[in-house]
Amino acid sequence: MTAVAEALEAADQGHVESHLNPPASYDLADHPVPNGREEVWRFTPLKRLRGILDGDASSDHLTWETTLPAGVTLTEITAEQAVEIGELAPNERPAALAAANSGGAMLLDVPADTVVEEPVVIRLKGSSVDDLVWGRLLYRVGAHAEVTIVLLHTGSARYSAIQSFLVGDGAKVNVLSLQDWDDDAVHLGRDAIRVGRDASVKHTSISFGGDLVRMHANVEYAGPGGEAELLGLYFADEGQHLEHRLFADHNAPKTKSHVVYKGALQGRGAHTVWIGNVLIRKVAEGIETYEENRNLVLTDGCQADSVPNLEIETGEIAGAGHASATARFDDEQLFYLRSRGVSEKEAQRLVVHGFFNDLIRKVGIPSIEEKLLETVEAELAKNVLKELT
């Protein structure tokens, strides 16, 4: 066993845990039904989950449409096979329920050394909020492979999913998950990513639709040299609750994580939550990490909660930091534009597009980037621009 492997094993045996990230377990008894006072649930309006956390079994399904380039396979496997392949165990009740009730899993496989030129696209569509759907998906990317994976969620359902991304050594993976549900949908998702030695992963989570969306992205490392970039964009309208939770577990030396999430809110009762947490274990010497969250409040009656955290077990690191800000329109920007003959409506539109544009351009999927710009425009038309016409 190498020195690095021994250090990683020692870290696991030391049971260093984050106060915002409960230990992983398939046992539902380890994930009791929350009462809302728990730190990891205090921002979530539990009554609006419509019984998902009760864990009732269901035979309902989402409609699947896939685009699978040559070399990529998608197969159905058993729950036992999912565990054997290396699925990352659930660390919250919704994910544990999804594992228990899904009846099996879907495995997307990208063989080692395969360079997939076109994006893999999985379109998941619900038919009714009365449907309770459990999802369980694994993505296995072989060593030195390169792939882009796009997940599109539309329609309506009560959907809870556990997803694991197993990224081989030296691989390059770009993942985008778009939540563009109908107004009544509820979606609880957990994406867990294991980054191989010297591998790089970009994971982007984008939420526009749904009554309540709560997404949880976890990253850990299978060896030194791994890099993870976690991006997010959300736009909450009247009465909408959009929640994104991030956890980067630096359990190997010389690893990197970089988090940037941006959100906008408009309409009474719009609520967004961003929780970012980084755990730097004692073994994780020489790591670099930074997390950033920015929120733009467009109208009165909105609430944006933003909580960055760093938990550091060693001082032998290259760098660690975080930033968080919530603000209204920049009056100076608006004044500058208005003074040059730009209407108030157009000035506000330009400010919002400028706020999101740099992040959208980091997505790295041109067709999706254009769709996102169009969706931001449509979201603005719902309230802010409408009020000014």
C-alpha positions as CSV (number, residue, x, y, z in Angstrom):
1,M,0.0,0.0,0.0
2,T,1.4,3.4,-1.0
3,A,1.8,6.2,1.6
4,V,-1.1,8.2,0.0
5,A,-3.4,5.1,0.2
6,E,-2.4,4.6,3.8
7,A,-3.2,8.2,4.6
8,L,-6.5,8.0,2.9
9,E,-7.4,4.8,4.8
10,A,-6.4,6.5,8.1
11,A,-8.6,9.4,7.3
12,D,-11.5,7.2,6.7
13,Q,-10.9,5.3,9.9
14,G,-10.7,8.5,11.8
15,H,-14.3,9.2,11.0
16,V,-13.8,12.9,10.5
17,E,-17.3,14.2,9.6
18,S,-18.7,17.5,8.7
19,H,-21.4,19.0,10.9
20,L,-23.3,19.8,7.7
21,N,-22.9,16.4,6.1
22,P,-24.2,13.4,8.0
23,P,-22.4,10.1,7.6
24,A,-23.3,8.0,4.6
25,S,-25.5,5.0,5.2
26,Y,-28.1,2.9,3.3
27,D,-29.9,2.2,6.6
28,L,-33.0,4.5,6.8
29,A,-32.8,4.4,10.6
30,D,-29.7,6.5,10.3
31,H,-31.7,9.1,8.4
32,P,-34.8,9.8,10.5
33,V,-37.7,11.9,9.3
34,P,-36.6,15.6,10.0
35,N,-38.7,17.9,12.1
36,G,-37.2,21.1,10.6
37,R,-35.0,22.0,13.5
38,E,-32.0,20.1,12.2
39,E,-29.2,22.3,10.9
40,V,-29.4,20.5,7.5
41,W,-33.2,21.0,7.2
42,R,-33.9,24.3,8.9
43,F,-34.2,26.3,5.6
44,T,-36.5,23.7,3.9
45,P,-40.3,24.1,4.1
46,L,-41.0,20.5,4.9
47,K,-44.8,20.7,4.4
48,R,-44.2,21.6,0.8
49,L,-42.4,18.3,0.2
50,R,-45.8,16.6,-0.2
51,G,-45.0,13.4,1.6
52,I,-41.7,12.5,-0.1
53,L,-39.9,12.0,3.2
54,D,-42.5,9.5,4.4
55,G,-40.9,7.1,1.9
56,D,-43.9,5.4,0.4
57,A,-43.1,2.9,-2.3
58,S,-44.2,3.8,-5.8
59,S,-44.4,2.3,-9.2
60,D,-44.5,5.7,-11.0
61,H,-41.8,6.6,-13.5
62,L,-40.5,9.5,-15.5
63,T,-40.5,9.4,-19.3
64,W,-36.9,8.9,-20.6
65,E,-35.5,10.1,-23.9
66,T,-31.8,9.7,-24.5
67,T,-29.1,10.7,-26.9
68,L,-26.2,8.3,-26.6
69,P,-23.2,8.9,-28.8
70,A,-21.1,5.9,-30.1
71,G,-19.2,4.2,-27.3
72,V,-21.6,5.1,-24.5
73,T,-24.0,2.6,-23.1
74,L,-27.0,2.9,-20.7
75,T,-28.2,-0.3,-19.0
76,E,-30.5,-1.3,-16.1
77,I,-28.8,-2.9,-13.2
78,T,-29.9,-4.3,-9.8
79,A,-29.5,-2.5,-6.5
80,E,-26.9,-5.0,-5.5
81,Q,-24.9,-4.3,-8.6
82,A,-25.0,-0.6,-8.0
83,V,-23.4,-1.1,-4.6
84,E,-20.8,-3.5,-6.1
85,I,-19.8,-1.0,-8.8
86,G,-19.1,1.6,-6.2
87,E,-22.2,3.8,-5.8
88,L,-21.6,6.5,-3.2
89,A,-23.9,5.8,-0.3
90,P,-26.6,8.2,0.6
91,N,-25.9,10.8,3.3
92,E,-29.4,12.2,3.6
93,R,-32.9,10.8,3.9
94,P,-34.2,11.6,0.4
95,A,-31.3,9.8,-1.3
96,A,-31.6,6.9,1.1
97,L,-35.3,6.6,0.2
98,A,-34.4,6.7,-3.5
99,A,-31.9,3.9,-3.0
100,A,-34.4,1.8,-1.0
101,N,-37.5,2.4,-3.3
102,S,-36.1,2.6,-6.8
103,G,-36.1,-1.2,-7.4
104,G,-32.9,-1.0,-9.3
105,A,-30.6,1.5,-11.0
106,M,-29.5,2.8,-14.4
107,L,-25.8,2.7,-15.3
108,L,-24.3,4.9,-17.9
109,D,-20.9,3.7,-19.0
110,V,-18.1,5.5,-20.8
111,P,-15.1,3.1,-21.4
112,A,-11.6,4.1,-20.6
113,D,-9.7,6.2,-23.1
114,T,-12.9,7.1,-25.0
115,V,-13.3,10.7,-26.2
116,V,-17.0,11.4,-26.7
117,E,-17.3,14.3,-29.1
118,E,-21.1,14.9,-28.7
119,P,-22.9,15.4,-25.4
120,V,-24.8,12.6,-23.8
121,V,-28.3,13.9,-23.2
122,I,-30.9,12.3,-20.8
123,R,-34.3,14.0,-20.8
124,L,-36.5,13.1,-17.9
125,K,-40.1,14.3,-17.9
126,G,-42.9,13.9,-15.4
127,S,-46.6,13.8,-16.1
128,S,-48.2,14.8,-12.8
129,V,-47.3,16.1,-9.4
130,D,-49.5,13.2,-8.0
131,D,-46.8,10.8,-9.2
132,L,-44.1,9.9,-6.7
133,V,-40.9,8.8,-8.5
134,W,-37.7,7.4,-7.1
135,G,-34.5,7.7,-9.2
136,R,-31.2,5.9,-9.0
137,L,-28.5,6.5,-11.5
138,L,-24.8,5.7,-11.8
139,Y,-22.3,7.3,-14.2
140,R,-19.0,5.4,-14.7
141,V,-16.4,7.1,-16.7
142,G,-13.2,5.2,-17.3
143,A,-9.6,6.4,-16.9
144,H,-8.6,9.1,-19.4
145,A,-12.0,9.3,-21.0
146,E,-13.7,12.6,-21.9
147,V,-17.4,13.2,-21.9
148,T,-20.2,15.8,-21.4
149,I,-23.4,14.7,-19.7
150,V,-26.6,16.7,-19.8
151,L,-29.7,16.0,-17.7
152,L,-32.9,17.8,-18.4
153,H,-35.8,17.7,-16.0
154,T,-39.2,18.9,-17.2
155,G,-42.9,18.3,-16.7
156,S,-44.2,17.6,-13.2
157,A,-43.7,15.0,-10.5
158,R,-42.6,14.5,-6.9
159,Y,-39.1,13.2,-7.7
160,S,-36.3,12.1,-5.4
161,A,-33.0,10.8,-6.9
162,I,-29.6,9.5,-5.9
163,Q,-26.9,9.9,-8.5
164,S,-23.3,8.8,-8.4
165,F,-20.5,9.9,-10.7
166,L,-17.5,7.7,-10.6
167,V,-14.7,9.5,-12.6
168,G,-11.6,7.5,-13.4
169,D,-8.0,8.6,-13.2
170,G,-7.1,11.3,-15.7
171,A,-10.6,11.6,-17.0
172,K,-12.4,14.9,-18.0
173,V,-16.1,15.1,-17.3
174,N,-18.6,18.0,-17.8
175,V,-22.0,17.4,-16.1
176,L,-25.0,19.8,-16.4
177,S,-28.3,19.2,-14.5
178,L,-31.1,21.5,-15.5
179,Q,-34.3,21.7,-13.4
180,D,-36.9,23.3,-15.6
181,W,-40.0,21.7,-14.1
182,D,-43.6,22.9,-14.2
183,D,-44.7,25.3,-11.4
184,D,-46.0,22.5,-9.0
185,A,-43.2,20.0,-9.2
186,V,-41.0,18.9,-6.2
187,H,-37.5,17.7,-6.8
188,L,-35.0,16.4,-4.2
189,G,-31.7,15.4,-5.7
190,R,-28.3,14.3,-4.5
191,D,-25.3,14.1,-6.9
192,A,-22.2,12.5,-5.4
193,I,-19.0,12.7,-7.4
194,R,-15.7,10.8,-6.8
195,V,-12.9,12.4,-8.7
196,G,-10.0,10.1,-9.7
197,R,-6.3,10.9,-9.5
198,D,-5.4,13.8,-11.8
199,A,-9.0,13.8,-13.1
200,S,-11.1,17.0,-13.6
201,V,-14.9,17.4,-13.2
202,K,-17.1,20.3,-13.9
203,H,-20.6,20.0,-12.4
204,T,-23.3,22.7,-13.1
205,S,-26.7,22.7,-11.4
206,I,-29.3,25.1,-12.9
207,S,-32.8,25.6,-11.3
208,F,-35.6,27.6,-12.9
209,G,-38.8,25.6,-12.5
210,G,-40.6,23.7,-9.8
211,D,-42.5,24.7,-6.6
212,L,-39.7,23.3,-4.4
213,V,-36.3,22.1,-5.6
214,R,-33.5,21.0,-3.2
215,M,-30.3,19.9,-4.9
216,H,-27.3,18.5,-3.0
217,A,-23.9,18.1,-4.7
218,N,-21.0,16.2,-3.0
219,V,-17.4,15.8,-4.1
220,E,-14.7,13.6,-2.8
221,Y,-11.4,12.4,-4.2
222,A,-9.9,9.0,-5.0
223,G,-6.4,10.3,-5.1
224,P,-4.2,13.4,-5.4
225,G,-4.3,15.8,-8.3
226,G,-8.1,15.8,-8.8
227,E,-9.9,19.0,-9.6
228,A,-13.6,19.9,-9.2
229,E,-15.4,23.0,-10.5
230,L,-19.0,23.3,-9.1
231,L,-21.1,25.9,-10.9
232,G,-24.8,26.9,-10.3
233,L,-27.4,29.3,-11.5
234,Y,-31.0,29.7,-10.2
235,F,-33.8,32.2,-10.7
236,A,-36.7,32.1,-8.2
237,D,-40.1,33.6,-8.9
238,E,-43.1,34.3,-6.6
239,G,-43.6,31.6,-4.0
240,Q,-40.8,29.4,-5.3
241,H,-38.2,27.7,-3.0
242,L,-34.9,26.8,-4.7
243,E,-32.2,25.3,-2.5
244,H,-28.6,24.2,-3.4
245,R,-26.3,22.6,-1.0
246,L,-22.6,21.9,-1.8
247,F,-20.0,19.7,0.1
248,A,-16.4,19.3,-1.0
249,D,-14.6,16.7,1.0
250,H,-10.8,17.2,0.5
251,N,-9.8,13.7,1.6
252,A,-6.7,13.5,-0.5
253,P,-3.6,15.8,-0.9
254,K,-3.0,18.3,-3.7
255,T,-6.7,18.4,-4.8
256,K,-8.7,21.5,-5.9
257,S,-12.3,22.6,-5.7
258,H,-13.8,25.9,-7.0
259,V,-17.4,26.8,-6.4
260,V,-19.4,29.6,-8.0
261,Y,-23.2,29.9,-7.7
262,K,-25.3,32.8,-8.7
263,G,-29.0,33.4,-8.2
264,A,-31.7,36.0,-8.8
265,L,-35.1,36.4,-7.0
266,Q,-38.3,38.2,-7.9
267,G,-41.8,38.1,-6.6
268,R,-43.3,37.9,-3.1
269,G,-42.3,34.8,-1.3
270,A,-39.4,33.8,-3.6
271,H,-36.8,32.1,-1.4
272,T,-33.4,30.8,-2.3
273,V,-30.9,28.9,-0.2
274,W,-27.3,28.2,-0.8
275,I,-25.2,26.2,1.6
276,G,-21.5,25.7,0.8
277,N,-19.3,23.6,2.9
278,V,-15.7,22.5,2.5
279,L,-14.0,19.9,4.7
280,I,-10.2,19.9,4.6
281,R,-9.0,16.7,6.3
282,K,-5.7,16.3,8.0
283,V,-4.4,14.2,5.1
284,A,-5.3,16.9,2.5
285,E,-2.1,18.9,2.5
286,G,-1.4,21.3,-0.4
287,I,-5.1,21.6,-1.5
288,E,-6.7,24.7,-3.0
289,T,-10.4,25.6,-2.5
290,Y,-12.6,28.6,-2.9
291,E,-16.4,29.0,-2.8
292,E,-18.5,31.9,-3.9
293,N,-22.2,32.7,-3.9
294,R,-23.8,35.9,-5.3
295,N,-27.5,36.8,-5.1
296,L,-29.4,39.6,-6.9
297,V,-32.8,40.6,-5.4
298,L,-35.0,42.2,-8.1
299,T,-38.2,43.0,-6.2
300,D,-39.5,43.4,-2.6
301,G,-40.7,40.4,-0.6
302,C,-37.8,38.0,-1.5
303,Q,-35.4,36.1,0.8
304,A,-32.0,34.8,-0.1
305,D,-30.1,32.7,2.5
306,S,-26.4,32.1,1.9
307,V,-24.1,30.2,4.3
308,P,-20.5,29.4,3.3
309,N,-18.4,27.2,5.6
310,L,-14.9,26.0,5.9
311,E,-13.8,23.1,8.2
312,I,-10.1,22.8,8.3
313,E,-8.1,20.0,9.9
314,T,-4.6,21.0,8.6
315,G,-2.9,24.3,8.1
316,E,-0.6,22.9,5.3
317,I,-2.8,24.1,2.4
318,A,-2.1,26.2,-0.7
319,G,-5.2,28.3,-0.2
320,A,-8.8,28.3,1.1
321,G,-11.5,31.0,1.1
322,H,-15.1,31.9,0.5
323,A,-17.3,34.9,-0.4
324,S,-21.0,35.6,-0.2
325,A,-23.1,38.6,-1.1
326,T,-26.8,39.5,-1.5
327,A,-27.8,42.8,-3.0
328,R,-30.4,44.7,-5.0
329,F,-29.8,46.4,-8.4
330,D,-26.7,48.5,-8.5
331,D,-28.1,52.0,-8.6
332,E,-24.9,53.3,-10.2
333,Q,-25.1,50.9,-13.0
334,L,-28.7,51.8,-13.7
335,F,-28.0,55.5,-13.5
336,Y,-25.1,55.1,-15.9
337,L,-27.3,53.3,-18.4
338,R,-30.3,55.7,-18.0
339,S,-28.0,58.7,-18.5
340,R,-27.1,57.4,-21.9
341,G,-30.7,57.1,-23.1
342,V,-31.3,53.4,-22.1
343,S,-34.9,52.9,-20.8
344,E,-35.3,51.6,-17.2
345,K,-36.7,48.3,-18.5
346,E,-33.7,47.8,-20.8
347,A,-31.3,48.9,-18.2
348,Q,-32.5,46.3,-15.7
349,R,-32.4,43.6,-18.3
350,L,-28.8,44.5,-19.2
351,V,-27.7,44.4,-15.5
352,V,-29.3,41.0,-14.9
353,H,-27.8,39.6,-18.1
354,G,-24.4,41.0,-17.1
355,F,-24.8,39.4,-13.6
356,F,-25.3,35.9,-15.1
357,N,-23.4,36.1,-18.4
358,D,-19.9,35.2,-17.2
359,L,-21.1,32.1,-15.3
360,I,-23.3,30.9,-18.3
361,R,-20.2,31.2,-20.5
362,K,-18.4,28.8,-18.2
363,V,-20.9,26.0,-18.8
364,G,-19.0,24.8,-21.9
365,I,-22.0,23.6,-23.9
366,P,-22.9,26.2,-26.5
367,S,-26.4,25.0,-27.2
368,I,-27.2,25.0,-23.5
369,E,-25.6,28.4,-23.0
370,E,-28.0,30.0,-25.6
371,K,-31.0,28.3,-24.0
372,L,-30.0,29.6,-20.6
373,L,-29.8,33.2,-21.9
374,E,-33.2,32.8,-23.4
375,T,-34.6,31.4,-20.2
376,V,-33.2,34.3,-18.1
377,E,-35.0,36.6,-20.5
378,A,-38.2,34.8,-20.1
379,E,-37.9,34.8,-16.3
380,L,-37.3,38.5,-16.3
381,A,-40.5,39.0,-18.4
382,K,-42.6,37.4,-15.6
383,N,-42.3,40.2,-13.1
384,V,-39.6,42.8,-13.3
385,L,-40.0,43.8,-16.9
386,K,-43.8,43.3,-16.8
387,E,-44.0,45.8,-13.9
388,L,-42.2,48.4,-15.8
389,T,-44.3,48.2,-19.0
